[in-house]
Every structure is written in C-alpha cells, then in structure tokens.
Amino acid sequence: MILFNTENIFIGVRIYKWNFDLFLYWHLAAFGWTTFTLFTPSAAKLGLSYLLSCRILLGIAEGACIPSAYSLTASWAPQEERSRTAAIMSASINIGNIIALPVSTWLGSGPWRWQSIFWVFGVIGLVWSLFWQIYGGSDPSTYKGISKEELNLILKNNHSVSGRSGYISLPTSEEEVINRNSENVIDIIEDNEVTQDNNTEENVDAKSSNPSRIPWRLILSRREVWAILVANVFNNWGYFVFLNWLPTYYLDRFRVDIKHLGYFTVLPYIVQGISVLFVGTLADYMTCKIKVRVVIVRRIAQIISSWGFATFLLLATYVAKTPLQGIILISIGTGLNSFSIAGVKISQLDIAPRYSGVIFGLANSLGMIPAILGVSLTGWILDATGRNWNIIWNSIAISYFMDAIIFSILVGDKVVIE
C-alpha cells in the first residue's frame, strides 16, 4: 500500500513532464503488477527478501493505474459524461471486489491453498493486459477505431491533459499568470502558442509541446486543490480502517464463521457498485440537463457520501444486534458513500483537467499517511481498550464528517489551472 500510494504522485508527474504515452505506460504497468502477482507464491518459497522484493515491484507497477485512468478520462470523456465515466471506473473496482472476495475464500480453502489466489488473478490480469494492448488508446484524435461524430463529441469543450492531442493548444511554462475576471482562472502562457488546427503538420507540433515542468506553486496555491487534498486525507483515514478491519469486526462482534466471511462482507461492495452507476448518471443529468451549478452538485454529493456513510456506520455500531442487521446498515452506508464519485473523486477534472493525474496522485500520496497510521493505530487501540470497537467507528465517523465540511467550503467548479 505504501508503494502504491507513493508511486501515484510520481506517475502523475511523469505523464506530463516526460511525455509518456498513457496507453503504453498503463499497459506496461498492468503487465508488471499482474506478473509480480503471479510470481508471489514462488517468491515466498524462496525467502522473505524475495517476497518483499516481489511485493515492492508490484506496488511500484500498480501505482500507475489510477492517475493514468484519470488522465485518460480527461482526454476521452466528453465534459457532460465525466461523472458517468468515473462512476463506471469506480463500479468496476467494486465488481472486482465482489468477485475477488468469495473467489479468494473458495480458492484459499481448496487443495491449492492460498497460492492459487495469486496464480488465478495473475493469469486473469495478463489476459486483460493483452486485450488492452489490442484495443486501448491514449488519444481519441489518433485512435483508428473512432468515428468522426464521436471524436467531435469528445473534443467539444475538452481540455487536453498532456499536449499530445492536436486539437487543443496548451501552455508549457509559468511565464505569465492571468486572473480572468470573476472566474479567477489561472493560465500558464507558453512561449510559442499553437492554435487549434486539423492540419497534420500542426498536430505533430502540438503533440511535441509537452510541459517541461509541473507548476507546483500554482497547483498548491489553489483552495480548490486543497479541497481535494484535505478531504482525501480525512476520507482515507476512515476508508482504509474500514476496509482492513471490517472482517475482524465481524469476527469479534458477531462471531461469524471465517469460512463464510468473504461471502458475508461482499454485500457492501455489491450495493456500492450498483449505486455508483446511478450516482454518475444523476450527476451528469443535474449539471447538463437541469443546469444545476457543478459546485452545488459536488457539495451535495460529498455531504450525502460522507455524512450518510458515517451515520449508518454509527447505527451499525450502536443499534445492530445481529450480523444481518449490521451488514444491511453498513451496506446502506456504502451505497450512500458512492456519491463521492460526483464529489471529491471527480473534482480534479473540473478545476484542472490537464493536471488531473498529478492532483489525484498528490491526494492519494498524502492520503497514505492517515491510511497507514489509521490501520496501525486501530490495532493498538483495540488491544489497549479490550476490543472496544465503538472508539474505532466513532473516529471514522468524525473523519467523514470533517471530510464533507472542509470539501464543501473549499471546492470550486471552474478551471483554475490550464
């Protein structure tokens, strides 16, 4: 987890600074993390140092996934479909959890034991990376399988993320900062301005105009960016404690049979996976059809997400008397938590689409600190208090309440860094 989150920020920077091809980079990363997953059992047999090396390399490779995904979203998703696109990505993660938990339980209890879990998912990952190599693409303007109508829809109002696309001119230096009236939009003006043109020669020039450095000072000076960073810190404290300690809670509190634990804890992910698709569609409908201001949608979504999850988590802690009651209440909470896909999880595409991967990587890396501390501190608190879970869930609820309050105050909906 440490390497995965730390690598996020480096991946976001590399995408822009070194002109990496997103399609190729993601393919290599996927091939890397699935290969090291496949080799994990063999590394464990060779010794602890081999196992640690294998997991370190897996974390480094896997760190490219989400920042690259958000950068691809900024390039491929039309503005009116971005919430739905992010929702589909989030739902896919939940589908993976839904499948992996019971399948891992079944594989781990079989004749091939825990090793089969890594073998099966490693092979599946390698097959997926092959399909990605065949059908994936970084840039819609150079993708052979796209129609003219679809390309025009994508290009409308879109901001290129890396200067690869020939359809939008992007700045490359910090020579001048302009505040544009009430929108207070920061533009980084490049030395040689490239105007939009369909001419092939100009497209090549636009592709080569990649920034030589990331405007960190500008990024870190924006309150809209800090809305994402701070909210992610509070969110990660609650999320990773919940993710890592929920199975133990059911063993301690309700004495659930460990053989059924994987099946039992999968319900929250099913509910979240279904609800996130609804949330993404609803958010796009509100902003594009009803014309509700984007910032209002972001605030409402984050409040529903964080306060809703915190409330039902507390109800599960103080009201639930049986495992079924507990899992139903927690599942309702995780369903409401999916509203964050229309809140903090998509906000970087609103304020800085070109640097969405950088901001997401930075937020994830900062979020690593409370994630690691929270997971470790939870074990210490449980040992020191005689397994008092109320303290744990109360702290998670507080972190989610703070997440929504701070994000709602600082969030914006205008492009502040082009």
N, C-alpha and C positions, 0 to 999 in steps of 0.2 A: 504493500500500500504506500509506503514511504516513497519508493522509486516511481511508482505510477503517478502520484500526485506531483512530485518534484519535477518529473520529466514533462508534465503538462506545460509549464511555463516556457521551457526550452523549445518544445515543439512549436508553440505559438510564435515564438520569435523566429525560429528557423524558416518557417513557412514564408515569412515576409522578407527577412534580411538576406537569406541566401538563395531566394528564388527556387525553392524546392517545388517540384511537381506534386500536387496534393494526391493525385491518383496513384502515382508510382510510390510515393512515400507511405501512403496508407497500406498499399499492397505489401511492401516490404515489411512494414511493422506487423501487419496481420500474420504474414508468413513467419516472422520471428517469434511472436508470442505463442502461436499455436505449436510451432516446432519445439520451443522450450517447455511448453505444457506436456507435449508428447514424451519428452526426454526426462521429465521429473522423476518418475519411478526408478529409471536406470541410474540417475544421478544420486538418488537416495541410497541405492545399493552400494555405490562406490564410496560414499562417506559424506560427512556433514559439509565439508568445504565444497565438494562438487554440488551438493544440493543447494547450498546458499548461492553459489555462482550461477546456477541454473535459474533460480528464482529472481536473482538480481537482473539477469539479462531479460527475463520475461517481463519484469516491471518496467525496464527501460523501453522495450519494444511496445508494450501496451500503452505507455504514456502518450503515444501519438494519436490514439484513437479519437477521443472526444474533441480536443482542439481542432483536429483536422476535419471532423464531422461538422463542426460549427462553421468553419471556413468554407467548406463545400456548400453548406446551406446558404451562406451569404452569396455564393456565386450562382447556385442553381435554383433556389426557391424564389418565385415572384413575391413581392412585398406583401400581397394580400393572402399568401398561403404559408407564410413563415411559421406561424403558430402551429398550424396543422403539420408542417414538416417536422418541427421539433417534437410535436406530440407523437408522431409516428416513430421517431427515433427512440423516444422515451418508452413508448409502448413495446417496442422491440426488445429493449433491455428487460422489461418486466416479463415478456414472453419467455426470454431466456431463463430468467429466474424460475418461472412457473415450470418449465420443462426440467431445468437442471436439478432442482431440489428433490423431487421424487425419484428422478432417474438416478441421481447420485446415491440416494438411500438404497435403491434397488441394486445398483452395481456394487456398492460397498459391502452389502450383506451377501453377495454372491460368491461363487468359488474363486473368482479372480481378485476379490477383495478391493481395497482402496486403489490399487494400481490401475484397475480397469477404468476408473473415473477419468484419470488423466489421459489414458490411451484413447478412449472413445471421443472425448471432447477435443483432443488434439487432432485426431483424424478429421472430425467434422470441420474444424477450423481450417485445415489445409484445403479441404474440398471447397469451402467458401472462398478462400483467397484465390483459388483458380477461377471461379466464376467472376469474382471482382476484376481480375486481370482481363477477362474477356469482355465484360460488359460495362465496366466502370469508366469514368472520365472526369477530369478536373474542371474543364471549361466548356460550357454549353456552346460557345461560339466556334469551337474547333471539333465538337463531337459529331461524328459522321451519322449517327442514327437519329438525329433530331430534325423535326420538321421546321419550316420557316415560321409557321404560326406559333409553335411552341417557343421557339427562340425569341421571337418578338415579345411574347408574353413575359418571358424571363427577364429580358433586357429592360423592359419598361420600369423606370424608377429604381432600378437596381444599382448598387454600388459595388464595383469590383473590389475584391479583397487583397489582391496582390499585384495588380498591374499586368497580369497575364492576358486578360481579355483585351481584344482590340476595340471594344465598343465603348469604353469609358476611360477618360484621361484621369490619371491620379498623380498627386504631388509626391515628391521624393525628398524634400528637405524641409528644415524648420526655419527658412529664411524670413518668413513673414507670417504673423498671426493676425487674423482679422475677426473682430466681433461683428456679426451681421445683425444689426438692429436688435429687436426683441428676442430673436431666436438664439442669439449669443452662440453662433456656430463658429467653431474654430477651423480654419482652413490652413493647411500647410502647403504653401505655394512652391511649386517646383521650378527649377531654373528654365528648363525647356518644355514649354507647355505643348502637350499633344492633344489635338482636337479630335472629336469623335468622327470616324470616317470608316466606311466599309472597304476602302481600298486595301488590298493585301499588303502593300509595302508599309503603309501606316500601321496596319495591325501588328506587323513584326516589330516596329518601333515601340508600340505600346506595350508589347509583351516584354520588351527588354528594360522598360522603365520601372524596375523594382526598387523600393527604397533601400538605401544603404544603411539606415539605422532606424530603430523604433523610437518614436517621440515619447519617451517615458515621462518627461517632465509635463508634457501636455496631458498625457493619459492620467497621471496621478494627481493632476490639479483639478480634475473634474469631479464635482459632487456626484454626478450620475454614475461614474465609475465606482466611487466609494460606496454607493448604494449597493452595488453588486458584491463588492469585496466584503463589506461588513456583514451583509445578510448571509453570504455564503459561509462566513466563519461561524455565526450562530447556528445556521442550518446544519453544518457538518457535525457540530458537537452532538446535536440530537440524532441526526440520521445514522451516524456510524455506531453510536452507542446502541441505538435501537436495532440496527442491522446485526451487530455482533452478539448482543446479549439477549435478544428475544427468545431464541431456543432455550437458553439456560433459565430464563424466567419461567417458561412453561414447565420445565423440569422441576424447578424449585417450588413454584406456587401450586401447580395443578397435578404434579406427578405424572405427566404424560409419558407413555411408553416411548423410549428412544427410537424404536423401530418405526413408529408412526409419526415421528417428529417432523420429518421432511414433508410428508403429506399434510400435516396439520398446519404448518406455518406457511404453506403456499397460498392460502386464500387471500391474504392481504395483497399479494402481488397480482393475483387474478383481478381483483377489484380495481386496483390501481391501473393495470394495463388496459382495462376496458374504459374506465372513466377518463383517462388521459386523452384518448381519441375524441371523446365528446368535448372535453375542455378546449382542445386545439381548434376544433371546428367552431365552437361557440365564440371563442376569442376573435377569430378571423371574421366571423359574421358580425360581431358587435362593432369592430373597427372599420370594416369595409362596406357593410350594407346599412347598418343603423347609424354609422358615422359617430360613434362614441369615441372621445379622445383616447388615444393609445395609453396615455399616462393614467387615465382613470381606470381603464381595463387592467393595467398592470397592478395598480394598487389594490383593486377589489380582488383580483385573482390571488395575490400574495397573502392578503388578510384571510381569505377563505382557506387557503392552503395551510398556513402556519397555525392560525387560531383554531381552525377546525380539527387539525390533527392533534394539537395539544389538548383540546377539550375532550376528545374521545379517548385519548390515551389516559387522561386522568379518570374518566369514567370507568375505563377498563381496570384501572388500579384500585379504585375505591368502591366500585359497585359490583363488578363481575364476581360471581361465586363459583362458576364452573368454567372449564376450558372453552366450551362452546360460546358462552356469553362473552368471555374475554376476546376470543378471536373475531367475533362478529363486531364488537365495538372497535377493536383495532383496525379491522378491515374497512369499516366506515371512515375511520380517521385517515387511513392511507388513500382511500378513494378521494377524500377532500384534499389531501396533500398533493394530488396530481394537478391541482390548479396552479402550482408553482411553474408549470410549463408555460403558462401565459403570464407569468410574473418575472421573477428573478432569472429564470433559466433562459429566457429569450431576450432579456433587456439589452444585452450587448449588441444584438443585431439592430436594435432601434437606434442606439447612440453612436456606434462606431462599427458599422458592418465590415469595413476593411480590416479592422483590428480585432474582430470578434474572437478569433482564436487566441490572440495574445491575452485579451482580458479574461477570457474563460480560463486559460492556463494559469494566469496570475491568481485568479479567485480560487481555483482548485488547489494551488500550491499553498496559499495562505490557509485555506480550509483544512489542510493536512495537519496543522498544529493542534487545533482543538480536537480533531478526529483521533489522533494518536493519544493525546492527553486524556480525552474522554474515555476511550476504550480501556486504557490502563488504569485510570483513576477509579473507574466503576468497579473493577475487581478489588481494589484496595478498600473502597467504601463498603462493599458487601462483606468483606472479611472483618472489617473493624466494627460494623454495626450488626453483626449476626444475621446477615442476608436481608437487610431492610430495603426492599425494592421501592418503597414509597419515595425515599430520598432520590433515587435514580430517576424515576419517572417525573418527579416534580422539577428536577433540574432540567430535564429535556423540555418540559412544557414551558418553563421560563425562557429557555433559549429560543424556542419557536415564537413566543410572544414578542421577544425583543427583535427577532429577525423581521417580522412583519412591520413593526413600528418604525424601525430605522429605514427600511427599504421604502416605505410609503412616504416618509419625509424627504428623502434624497433623490428618489427616482425621477428620471426625465424621459421624454419621448421624441426629442429632436436629435438629429445627427449633430453631435458636438465635436467630433473629430473626423474630418475627411482626409 
